[in-house]
Amino acid sequence: MAAAAAAAAVASGSSATGMKGNGSGGRAGPSEAGGPRKKKGPGPLATAYLVIYNVVLTAGWLVIAVGLVRAYLAKGSYHSLYYSIEKPLKFFQTGALLEILHCAIGIVPSSVVLTSFQVMSRVFLIWAVTHSVKEVQNEDSVLLFVIAWTITEIIRYSFYTFSLLNHLPYIIKWARYTLFIVLYPMGVSGELLTIYAALPFVRQASLYSISLPNKYNFSFDYYAFLILIMISYIPLFPQLYLHMIHQRRKVLSHPEEHKKYE
């Protein structure tokens, strides 16, 4: 789910990537080339704002990457590195909620519904799982999806920035449509293992669950909800992964044709 909104974002053009902007289907980049026709882009003010936004987010995820490397070098171990980047990770990932607003006001031509799903899936994993269940923060699986997200977002926001400036280096384009091959399975594995590790603690504490009887005659089992989320990966993962492979072939098979649209 969130990974589909992560590495998937690296692989799609426009809203096509079934996940975030495309790699998730919705969060399409501000000026991604999706076909033989050029679409009218945002106005000058919107473009300036989007460039600043994408530069800030690129820098933010670079801060997270540097924080991980520095913590690893200082500790000499990859265990518990989450604490070294917890605050910037929460800040910049939550800041991606602005992308829903971008779609809603029309400065980015992507689906509000898809973008909301893609962004919220990651925000959910950060706050409703990793933040809420402190015991999983030491799990290596957390580091797995954090690394996948970090590499994905550095590439994605760099891609958007250079696209808005009409000067997209081929290496960034290649990375966006290639590294998902490893990053997507890596992110999905980390997310699933993290949710799985949280299950016993969620059940023990009845976290976010509502039991009957109550005046609203309503019950909610967060434990069962998390299991349903995990099951949803089964049909989604192969479809999204194959879709991204198709997108890669389409975009990179004839680089000379696409170059003129960058």
Disulfide bonds with the S-S distance in Angstrom:
none
